[in-house]
Amino acid sequence: MNNLLPAGLTAYKQTPIFDQDSLPAGLRREHRTKAGVWALIHVVEGSLLYRILEPPSEQVLLVGVPGIVSPEQPHEVSPLGPMRMYVEFYSAGRVEREPHTSQVL
């Protein structure tokens, strides 16, 4: 998995902090960001399983170990017990208001 965002991206949106109970169902199943939208999945407490579906890979995200989401990359997350997390979205240019291809939050 790539551990760095490309240079020149700007953060433009952040989700609320979710816990294992409030994490939306749309993030727990396959979803993807729009073309040109990158994301960082930040764990604030606990751990989260981050699955990239194409090409298949898994990573356990921890505090200080974010997950990188590339544009249009199908992925999903699953809490590994009690946790808190949020997602931060980035773009190199102007992006529509919603960073996902479908409403998941």
C-alpha distances in whole Angstrom, upper triangle without the diagonal:
4,6,9,11,14,17,20,19,21,21,23,23,22,23,25,24,24,24,24,27,27,23,24,24,22,19,19,19,18,18,16,17,19,19,18,17,14,13,13,13,15,17,20,22,21,17,15,13,11,10,9,12,11,10,10,8,9,8,12,12,15,17,16,12,11,9,8,9,10,14,15,12,14,12,14,15,17,19,20,23,24,22,22,19,19,17,18,18,18,19,21,24,26,25,27,27,25,21,20,22,24,25,23,24
4,6,8,10,13,16,15,18,18,21,21,21,22,24,24,24,25,25,28,28,24,25,25,23,20,21,21,19,19,16,16,18,18,16,15,12,12,11,13,15,17,20,22,22,19,17,16,13,13,11,14,14,12,13,11,12,11,14,13,16,17,15,12,11,9,7,9,9,13,15,12,15,14,16,17,20,21,22,25,26,23,23,20,19,17,16,16,15,17,18,21,24,22,25,25,24,20,20,22,24,25,24,25
4,7,10,12,16,15,17,17,20,20,19,21,23,22,23,24,24,28,27,24,25,26,24,20,22,22,21,20,18,17,20,19,18,16,12,12,10,12,13,15,18,20,20,17,16,16,13,15,14,17,17,16,16,13,13,11,13,12,14,14,12,9,8,8,6,10,11,14,17,15,17,16,17,17,20,21,21,24,24,21,21,18,17,15,15,15,15,17,18,21,24,23,25,26,24,20,21,23,25,26,24,25
4,6,9,12,11,14,14,17,18,18,20,23,22,23,25,26,29,28,25,26,27,25,22,23,24,22,21,18,17,19,18,15,14,11,11,10,12,13,16,19,21,22,20,19,18,16,17,16,19,18,18,19,16,16,15,16,14,16,16,13,11,10,9,7,10,10,13,17,15,18,17,19,19,22,23,24,27,27,23,22,19,18,15,14,14,12,14,14,18,21,20,23,24,23,19,20,23,25,26,24,25
4,6,9,8,10,11,14,15,16,18,21,21,23,25,26,29,27,24,25,26,23,20,23,23,21,19,16,14,16,15,12,11,8,8,8,12,13,17,19,22,23,21,20,20,17,18,16,19,18,18,19,18,18,16,18,16,18,18,15,13,11,10,7,9,9,11,15,14,17,17,19,19,22,23,25,28,27,24,22,19,17,14,12,11,9,10,11,14,17,17,20,20,20,16,18,20,23,23,22,23
4,7,7,10,12,15,17,18,21,24,24,26,28,30,32,30,27,27,29,26,23,26,26,24,21,18,16,16,14,11,11,9,11,12,15,17,21,23,26,27,25,23,23,20,20,18,21,20,19,21,20,21,20,22,20,21,21,19,17,15,14,10,11,10,11,15,15,19,19,21,22,26,27,29,31,31,28,26,22,20,17,14,13,10,10,9,13,16,16,20,21,20,17,19,21,24,25,25,25
4,6,9,12,15,18,19,22,25,26,28,30,32,34,32,29,30,31,29,26,29,29,27,24,21,18,18,17,13,13,12,13,14,18,19,22,24,27,29,27,26,26,23,24,22,25,23,23,25,24,24,23,24,22,23,23,20,19,17,17,13,15,13,15,18,19,22,22,25,25,29,30,31,34,33,30,27,24,22,19,16,14,11,10,9,12,16,17,20,22,22,19,21,23,26,27,27,27
4,7,10,13,16,18,21,24,26,28,31,33,35,32,30,30,31,29,26,29,30,28,25,21,18,18,16,12,12,12,14,15,19,20,24,25,29,30,29,27,28,25,26,24,26,25,25,27,26,27,25,27,24,25,24,22,21,19,18,15,16,14,15,19,20,23,24,26,26,30,31,33,35,34,31,28,24,22,19,15,13,10,8,6,9,13,14,18,19,20,18,20,22,25,26,26,26
4,7,9,12,14,18,21,22,24,27,29,31,29,26,26,28,25,23,26,26,24,21,18,15,15,13,10,9,8,10,12,15,17,21,22,26,28,26,25,25,22,23,21,24,23,23,25,24,24,23,24,22,23,22,20,19,16,16,13,13,12,12,16,17,20,21,23,23,27,28,30,32,31,28,25,21,18,15,12,9,6,5,4,8,11,12,15,16,17,14,17,19,22,23,23,23
4,6,9,12,15,18,20,23,26,28,30,27,25,25,27,24,22,26,26,25,22,19,15,15,15,11,10,10,11,12,15,16,20,21,25,27,26,25,26,23,24,23,25,25,26,27,26,26,24,25,22,23,22,20,20,17,17,14,14,14,14,17,19,22,22,23,24,27,27,30,32,30,27,24,20,17,14,10,8,5,5,6,8,10,11,14,14,15,13,16,19,22,22,22,21
4,6,8,12,15,16,19,22,25,26,23,21,22,24,22,19,23,24,23,20,17,14,15,15,12,10,9,9,10,13,13,17,18,22,24,23,22,23,21,23,22,24,24,25,26,25,25,23,23,20,21,19,18,18,15,15,13,13,14,14,17,18,20,20,21,21,24,24,27,29,27,23,20,17,13,11,7,6,4,7,9,10,11,11,13,13,13,11,15,18,20,19,19,18
4,7,11,14,16,19,22,25,26,23,21,20,23,20,19,23,24,23,19,17,13,14,15,12,10,10,10,12,14,15,19,20,23,26,25,23,24,22,24,23,25,25,27,28,27,26,25,25,22,23,22,21,21,17,17,16,15,15,15,17,19,21,20,21,22,25,25,28,29,28,24,21,17,14,11,8,6,6,7,10,10,9,9,10,9,10,9,13,16,18,17,17,16
4,7,10,13,15,19,21,22,19,17,17,20,17,16,20,21,20,17,15,12,13,15,14,11,11,10,11,12,13,16,17,21,23,22,21,22,20,22,21,24,25,26,27,26,25,23,23,20,21,20,20,20,16,16,15,14,16,15,17,18,19,19,19,19,22,22,25,26,25,21,18,15,11,8,6,5,7,10,13,13,12,10,11,9,9,8,11,15,16,14,14,13
4,7,9,12,15,18,19,16,14,15,18,16,14,18,19,19,17,16,13,15,18,16,13,12,9,10,10,10,13,14,17,19,19,18,20,18,20,20,23,24,26,26,24,23,21,21,18,18,17,17,17,14,14,14,14,16,16,18,18,19,18,17,17,19,19,22,23,21,17,14,11,7,6,4,6,9,12,16,17,16,14,14,12,11,10,12,16,16,15,14,11
4,6,8,12,15,15,12,11,11,14,13,11,15,17,18,15,15,13,16,19,18,14,14,11,11,10,10,12,13,16,18,17,16,18,17,19,20,22,24,26,25,24,22,21,20,17,18,17,18,18,15,15,15,14,17,17,18,19,19,17,16,15,17,16,20,20,18,15,12,9,6,5,7,9,12,15,19,19,18,16,16,13,11,11,12,16,15,13,11,8
4,6,10,13,13,10,10,11,15,14,13,16,18,20,18,18,17,19,22,22,18,17,14,13,12,11,12,12,14,16,17,16,19,18,21,22,24,27,28,27,26,24,22,21,18,18,16,18,19,16,17,18,18,20,21,22,22,21,19,17,16,17,16,19,19,17,14,10,8,6,8,10,12,16,19,22,23,22,19,19,16,14,14,15,19,18,15,13,10
4,7,10,11,9,9,11,15,15,13,15,18,20,19,19,18,21,24,24,20,18,15,13,11,9,9,8,10,13,14,13,16,16,20,21,24,26,28,27,25,22,20,18,15,15,13,15,16,14,15,17,18,21,22,23,22,22,19,17,14,15,13,16,16,13,10,6,5,5,8,11,14,17,21,24,25,25,22,22,19,17,17,17,21,20,17,15,12
4,7,8,5,5,8,11,13,11,12,15,18,17,18,18,21,25,24,21,19,16,14,11,11,10,10,10,12,12,11,14,15,18,20,22,25,26,25,23,20,19,17,14,14,14,17,17,15,15,18,18,21,22,22,21,20,17,15,12,12,10,13,13,11,8,5,5,6,9,13,15,19,22,26,27,26,24,23,20,18,17,17,20,19,16,13,10
4,5,5,6,9,12,14,12,12,16,19,19,20,21,24,27,27,24,22,18,17,13,12,10,9,9,9,11,10,13,15,18,21,23,26,27,25,23,20,18,16,14,14,14,17,17,16,16,19,20,23,25,25,23,22,19,15,12,11,8,11,10,7,5,4,6,9,12,16,19,22,26,29,31,30,27,27,24,22,21,20,23,22,19,16,13
4,6,6,9,11,13,11,10,14,17,18,20,22,25,28,29,25,23,20,18,14,14,11,12,10,10,10,9,12,14,16,20,21,25,26,24,22,19,17,15,14,14,15,18,18,17,17,20,20,24,25,25,23,21,18,14,11,8,6,8,7,6,6,7,9,11,14,18,21,24,28,31,33,32,29,28,26,23,22,21,23,22,20,16,14
4,6,8,10,13,12,11,15,18,19,21,23,26,29,30,26,25,22,21,17,17,15,15,14,13,14,13,15,17,19,22,23,27,28,26,25,22,21,18,17,18,18,22,21,20,20,23,22,26,27,26,25,23,19,16,13,11,9,12,10,9,9,9,11,13,16,20,22,26,29,33,34,33,30,29,26,23,23,21,24,22,19,15,14
4,6,9,11,11,11,14,17,17,19,20,23,27,27,24,23,19,19,16,15,14,14,14,14,15,14,16,17,19,22,23,26,28,26,25,22,21,19,18,18,18,21,21,19,19,21,21,24,25,24,23,21,19,15,13,12,11,14,13,11,10,9,10,11,14,17,19,23,26,30,31,30,27,25,22,20,20,19,21,19,16,13,10
4,7,8,7,8,11,14,14,16,17,20,24,24,21,20,16,16,13,13,12,13,13,14,13,11,13,13,15,18,19,22,24,22,21,19,18,16,15,16,17,19,19,17,16,18,17,21,21,21,20,18,15,11,9,9,8,12,12,11,10,9,9,9,11,15,17,21,24,27,28,27,24,23,21,18,17,16,18,16,14,10,9
4,5,6,7,9,12,12,14,15,18,22,23,20,19,16,17,14,15,15,17,17,17,16,14,15,14,16,18,19,22,24,22,22,20,20,19,17,19,20,22,21,19,17,19,17,20,20,19,18,16,14,11,10,10,11,15,15,15,13,12,11,11,12,15,17,20,23,27,27,26,23,21,19,16,15,14,16,13,11,7,6
4,5,5,7,10,10,14,16,19,22,24,21,20,18,18,16,18,17,19,19,19,17,14,14,14,15,17,17,20,22,21,21,19,19,19,18,20,22,24,23,20,18,20,18,20,20,19,18,15,13,10,10,10,12,15,16,16,15,15,14,14,15,18,19,22,24,28,29,28,24,22,21,17,17,14,15,13,11,7,8
4,5,6,7,7,10,12,15,18,20,17,17,15,17,15,17,18,20,21,20,18,15,15,14,14,15,15,18,20,19,19,18,19,19,18,21,22,24,22,19,17,18,15,17,17,15,15,12,11,8,10,11,13,17,18,19,17,16,15,14,13,16,16,19,21,25,26,24,21,19,18,14,13,10,12,9,8,4,6
4,6,7,7,9,11,14,18,19,16,15,13,13,11,13,14,17,17,17,15,12,12,10,11,12,13,16,18,17,17,15,15,15,15,17,19,20,18,16,13,14,12,15,15,14,13,11,8,6,6,8,11,14,16,16,14,14,11,11,10,13,14,17,20,23,24,24,20,19,18,14,13,10,12,11,10,6,7
4,7,8,12,14,17,21,22,19,18,16,16,13,15,15,18,18,16,14,11,10,10,10,12,12,16,18,16,16,14,15,14,14,17,19,21,19,17,15,16,14,17,18,16,15,12,9,5,5,6,9,12,14,15,14,14,13,13,13,17,17,21,23,27,28,27,24,23,22,18,16,14,15,14,13,9,10
4,6,10,13,16,19,21,19,18,16,17,15,18,18,21,21,20,17,14,12,11,10,11,10,14,16,14,15,14,16,16,17,20,22,24,21,19,16,17,15,17,17,15,13,9,8,5,7,9,12,15,17,19,18,18,16,16,15,18,18,21,23,26,28,27,24,22,22,18,16,13,13,12,12,9,12
4,7,11,13,16,18,16,16,15,16,15,18,19,22,23,22,19,15,13,11,9,9,8,11,13,12,13,13,15,17,17,21,23,24,21,19,15,15,13,14,14,11,10,6,5,5,9,11,15,17,20,21,20,20,18,17,15,18,17,20,21,24,25,25,22,21,20,17,15,11,11,11,12,10,13
4,7,10,13,15,13,13,12,14,14,17,19,22,23,23,20,16,15,12,11,10,10,11,14,14,15,15,17,18,18,21,23,24,21,18,15,14,11,12,11,9,8,5,6,6,10,13,16,19,22,22,20,20,17,16,13,15,14,17,18,21,22,21,18,17,17,13,11,8,8,8,9,8,11
4,7,9,11,9,10,10,13,13,17,19,22,24,24,21,17,16,13,12,10,10,11,13,14,15,16,17,19,18,21,23,23,20,17,14,12,8,9,7,5,5,5,6,8,12,15,18,21,24,24,22,21,17,16,13,14,12,14,14,17,18,18,15,15,15,12,9,6,6,8,10,9,12
4,7,8,6,7,8,11,12,16,19,22,24,24,22,19,18,15,14,12,13,13,16,17,17,18,18,20,19,22,23,22,20,16,14,11,8,8,5,5,7,8,9,11,14,17,20,23,25,25,23,21,17,15,11,11,9,10,11,14,15,14,11,11,12,9,6,4,6,9,10,10,12
4,6,5,8,10,14,16,19,22,25,27,28,26,22,22,18,18,15,16,15,17,19,20,21,22,24,22,25,26,25,23,20,17,14,11,9,6,5,9,10,12,15,17,21,24,27,29,29,26,24,21,18,14,14,11,11,10,13,13,12,9,9,11,8,6,5,5,9,11,12,14
4,6,9,12,15,18,21,24,27,30,30,28,25,24,20,19,16,17,15,17,20,21,22,23,25,24,27,27,26,24,21,18,15,12,9,5,6,9,12,14,17,20,24,26,29,32,32,29,27,23,21,17,16,12,11,9,11,11,11,9,10,13,11,9,9,8,12,15,16,18
4,7,10,14,17,20,23,26,29,30,27,25,24,20,20,17,19,17,19,21,21,23,23,25,23,26,26,25,23,19,17,14,11,8,5,8,11,14,16,19,21,25,27,29,32,32,29,26,23,20,16,14,10,8,6,7,8,9,8,10,13,12,9,11,11,15,17,18,19
4,7,10,13,16,20,22,25,26,24,21,21,18,18,16,17,17,18,20,20,21,20,22,20,23,23,22,20,16,14,11,9,7,5,8,10,13,14,16,18,21,23,26,29,28,25,23,19,16,12,10,7,6,5,8,9,10,8,10,11,10,6,8,10,13,14,15,16
4,7,10,13,17,19,22,23,21,19,18,15,16,14,16,16,17,18,17,18,17,19,17,19,19,18,16,13,11,7,6,5,5,9,9,12,12,14,16,19,21,24,26,26,23,20,17,14,10,9,6,5,6,9,11,13,11,13,14,12,9,10,12,15,16,16,16
4,6,10,13,16,19,20,18,15,16,12,14,13,16,16,17,18,17,16,15,16,14,16,16,15,13,10,8,6,5,7,8,11,10,12,11,13,13,17,18,20,23,22,19,17,13,10,7,6,4,6,9,12,14,15,13,15,14,12,9,10,13,15,15,14,14
4,6,10,12,15,16,15,13,14,11,13,13,17,17,18,18,16,15,13,14,11,12,12,11,10,6,6,5,6,9,11,14,13,14,12,13,12,15,16,18,20,20,16,14,10,8,6,5,7,8,11,14,17,18,16,18,17,15,12,13,17,18,18,16,16
4,7,10,12,13,11,9,11,9,12,12,16,18,18,18,15,13,11,11,8,10,10,10,9,5,5,7,8,11,14,15,14,14,11,11,9,12,12,15,17,16,13,11,7,6,5,7,9,11,15,18,20,21,19,20,18,16,13,14,17,18,17,15,14
4,6,9,11,10,9,12,11,14,16,19,21,21,21,18,15,13,11,8,8,7,8,7,5,7,9,11,15,17,19,17,18,15,14,12,13,13,14,16,15,11,9,5,5,6,8,11,13,17,20,22,23,21,22,21,19,16,17,21,21,20,17,16
4,6,7,7,7,10,11,15,17,20,22,23,21,18,15,12,10,7,6,5,7,7,7,9,12,14,18,20,22,20,20,16,14,11,12,10,11,12,11,7,6,4,7,9,11,15,17,21,24,26,27,25,25,24,22,19,20,23,23,22,19,17
4,7,9,10,14,15,18,21,24,26,27,25,22,19,16,13,10,8,5,8,10,10,12,15,17,21,23,25,23,23,20,18,15,15,12,13,13,11,7,5,5,8,11,13,16,19,23,26,28,28,26,27,25,23,21,22,26,25,24,21,18
4,7,9,13,15,19,21,24,27,27,25,22,19,16,13,10,7,6,10,11,12,14,18,20,23,26,27,25,24,21,18,15,14,11,11,10,8,5,5,7,10,14,16,20,22,26,29,31,32,30,30,28,26,24,24,28,27,25,22,20
4,7,11,13,17,20,23,26,26,23,20,17,14,10,9,6,7,11,11,12,14,18,20,23,26,27,24,23,20,17,13,12,8,8,7,6,4,7,9,12,15,18,21,24,28,31,33,34,31,32,30,27,25,25,28,28,26,22,21
4,7,10,13,16,19,22,22,20,17,13,10,7,6,5,7,11,10,10,11,15,17,21,23,24,21,20,17,14,10,9,7,6,7,8,6,8,9,12,14,17,20,23,26,29,31,32,30,30,29,26,24,23,26,26,24,21,20
4,6,10,13,16,19,19,17,14,10,8,6,5,7,10,12,10,10,10,13,14,18,20,21,18,17,13,10,7,6,5,5,8,9,7,9,8,11,12,15,18,21,24,27,29,30,27,28,26,23,21,20,22,22,21,18,17
4,6,10,12,16,16,13,11,7,6,5,6,9,12,14,12,11,10,13,13,17,19,19,16,14,11,8,5,5,6,7,10,12,11,12,11,13,14,17,19,21,24,27,30,30,28,28,27,24,21,20,22,22,21,18,18
4,7,10,12,13,11,8,6,5,6,7,10,13,14,11,10,7,9,10,13,15,15,12,11,7,6,5,7,9,10,14,15,13,14,12,13,12,15,16,18,21,24,26,27,24,25,24,21,18,17,19,19,19,16,17
4,6,9,10,7,6,5,7,9,10,14,17,18,14,13,10,11,10,12,15,14,10,9,5,5,6,8,11,13,16,18,17,17,15,16,15,17,18,20,22,24,27,28,25,25,25,22,19,17,18,18,19,16,18
4,6,7,5,5,6,9,12,13,16,19,19,16,14,10,10,8,10,12,11,7,6,4,7,9,12,15,16,20,22,20,20,17,17,15,17,17,18,20,22,24,26,23,24,24,21,17,15,16,17,19,17,19
4,6,5,7,9,12,15,16,20,23,23,19,17,14,13,11,12,13,11,8,5,5,8,11,13,17,18,22,24,22,23,20,20,18,20,19,21,22,24,26,27,24,24,25,21,19,16,16,17,19,17,19
3,5,8,11,14,17,18,22,25,24,21,19,15,14,12,11,12,10,7,6,8,11,14,17,20,22,25,27,25,26,23,22,20,21,20,21,21,23,25,26,24,24,25,22,19,17,16,18,20,19,22
4,7,10,13,17,18,22,25,24,20,19,15,14,12,12,13,12,9,9,10,13,15,18,21,22,26,28,26,26,24,23,21,22,21,22,22,24,26,28,25,26,27,24,21,19,19,21,23,22,24
4,7,11,14,16,20,23,23,19,18,14,14,13,14,16,14,11,10,9,11,13,15,18,19,23,25,24,24,22,23,21,22,22,23,24,26,28,30,27,28,29,25,22,20,20,21,23,21,23
4,7,11,13,16,20,20,16,15,12,12,12,13,16,16,12,11,9,11,12,14,16,17,20,23,21,22,20,21,19,21,21,22,24,26,28,30,27,28,29,26,22,21,21,23,24,21,23
4,7,10,13,17,17,13,13,10,12,12,14,17,17,13,12,10,10,10,11,13,13,17,19,18,19,17,18,17,20,20,22,24,26,29,30,28,29,29,25,22,21,22,23,24,21,22
4,6,10,13,13,10,10,8,10,12,15,18,18,15,14,11,11,10,11,12,12,15,17,15,16,15,16,16,18,19,21,23,25,28,30,28,29,28,25,22,21,23,24,24,21,22
4,7,10,11,8,9,9,12,14,17,20,21,18,17,13,12,10,10,10,9,12,14,12,14,13,15,15,18,20,22,25,27,30,31,29,30,29,26,23,22,24,25,25,21,22
4,7,8,6,6,6,10,12,16,19,20,17,17,14,12,10,10,10,10,12,13,10,11,10,12,12,14,17,19,22,25,28,29,27,28,26,24,21,21,23,24,23,20,20
4,6,5,7,9,13,15,19,22,23,21,21,17,16,13,13,11,10,12,12,9,10,9,12,13,15,18,20,24,26,29,30,29,30,28,26,23,23,26,27,26,22,21
4,6,7,11,14,17,20,23,25,23,23,20,18,15,15,13,13,14,13,10,10,9,11,13,15,18,20,23,26,29,30,28,29,28,26,23,24,27,28,26,23,22
4,6,10,12,16,19,22,24,22,23,20,19,17,18,16,16,18,17,14,13,11,13,13,14,17,18,22,24,27,28,27,29,27,26,23,24,27,28,27,25,23
4,7,10,13,16,19,21,19,20,17,17,14,15,15,15,17,17,14,13,12,13,13,14,16,17,21,23,26,28,26,28,27,25,22,22,25,26,26,23,22
4,7,10,13,16,18,16,17,14,14,12,14,14,15,17,17,14,13,10,10,9,10,13,14,17,20,23,24,22,24,23,21,18,19,22,23,22,20,19
4,6,10,13,15,12,13,11,11,10,13,13,15,18,18,15,14,11,11,9,10,12,13,16,19,21,23,21,22,22,20,16,16,19,20,20,18,18
4,6,10,12,10,12,11,12,12,15,17,18,21,21,18,17,14,13,10,10,10,11,13,15,18,20,18,20,20,18,14,15,17,19,20,18,18
4,7,8,7,9,8,10,11,15,17,19,22,22,19,18,15,13,10,10,9,10,12,14,17,18,16,17,18,15,12,11,14,16,17,15,16
4,6,6,9,10,13,15,18,21,23,26,26,23,22,18,16,13,12,10,10,11,13,15,17,15,17,18,16,12,12,13,16,18,17,18
4,5,9,11,14,16,20,23,25,28,28,25,24,20,18,14,13,10,10,9,11,13,14,12,14,15,13,10,9,10,14,16,16,17
4,6,9,12,15,19,22,25,28,28,26,24,21,19,15,15,13,13,13,15,16,16,14,14,16,13,10,8,8,11,14,14,17
4,6,10,13,17,20,22,25,26,24,23,20,18,15,15,14,14,15,17,19,19,17,18,19,16,12,11,11,13,16,15,17
4,7,11,14,18,20,23,24,22,22,19,18,15,17,15,17,17,20,22,22,19,19,20,16,13,11,10,12,14,13,16
4,7,11,14,16,19,21,19,18,16,15,13,15,15,17,18,21,23,23,20,20,20,17,14,12,12,13,15,12,14
4,7,10,13,16,17,16,16,14,14,12,15,16,18,20,23,25,25,22,22,21,18,15,13,14,14,14,11,13
4,7,10,12,14,12,12,11,12,11,15,16,19,21,25,27,27,24,24,22,19,17,15,17,16,16,12,13
4,6,9,11,10,12,11,13,14,17,19,22,25,28,30,30,27,27,25,22,20,18,20,19,18,14,15
4,6,7,7,9,9,12,14,18,20,23,26,30,32,32,29,29,27,24,22,20,23,22,20,16,16
4,7,7,11,12,15,17,20,23,26,29,32,34,35,32,32,30,27,25,24,26,25,24,20,20
4,6,10,12,16,18,22,25,28,31,35,37,37,34,34,32,29,27,26,28,27,25,21,20
4,7,10,14,17,21,24,27,30,34,36,36,33,33,30,28,26,26,28,27,25,21,20
4,7,10,14,17,20,23,27,30,32,32,30,30,27,25,23,23,26,25,23,19,17
4,7,11,14,17,21,24,28,29,29,27,27,24,22,21,21,24,23,21,18,15
4,7,10,14,17,20,24,26,26,23,23,21,19,17,18,21,20,18,15,13
4,7,10,13,17,21,22,22,20,20,17,16,14,15,18,18,16,14,11
4,7,10,14,17,19,19,16,17,15,13,11,12,15,16,14,12,11
4,7,11,14,15,16,14,15,13,12,10,12,16,17,16,14,13
4,7,11,12,12,10,12,11,10,7,10,13,15,14,14,13
4,7,9,10,9,12,12,12,9,12,15,17,17,17,17
4,5,7,7,10,11,12,9,12,15,17,18,19,19
4,7,9,12,14,15,13,16,17,20,21,22,23
4,6,10,12,14,12,16,17,20,21,22,23
4,7,9,12,11,14,16,18,19,21,21
4,6,8,8,11,12,14,15,17,17
4,6,7,10,10,12,13,15,16
4,6,9,11,12,11,13,13
4,6,8,8,8,10,10
4,7,9,9,10,10
4,5,6,7,9
4,7,9,12
4,6,9
4,6
4
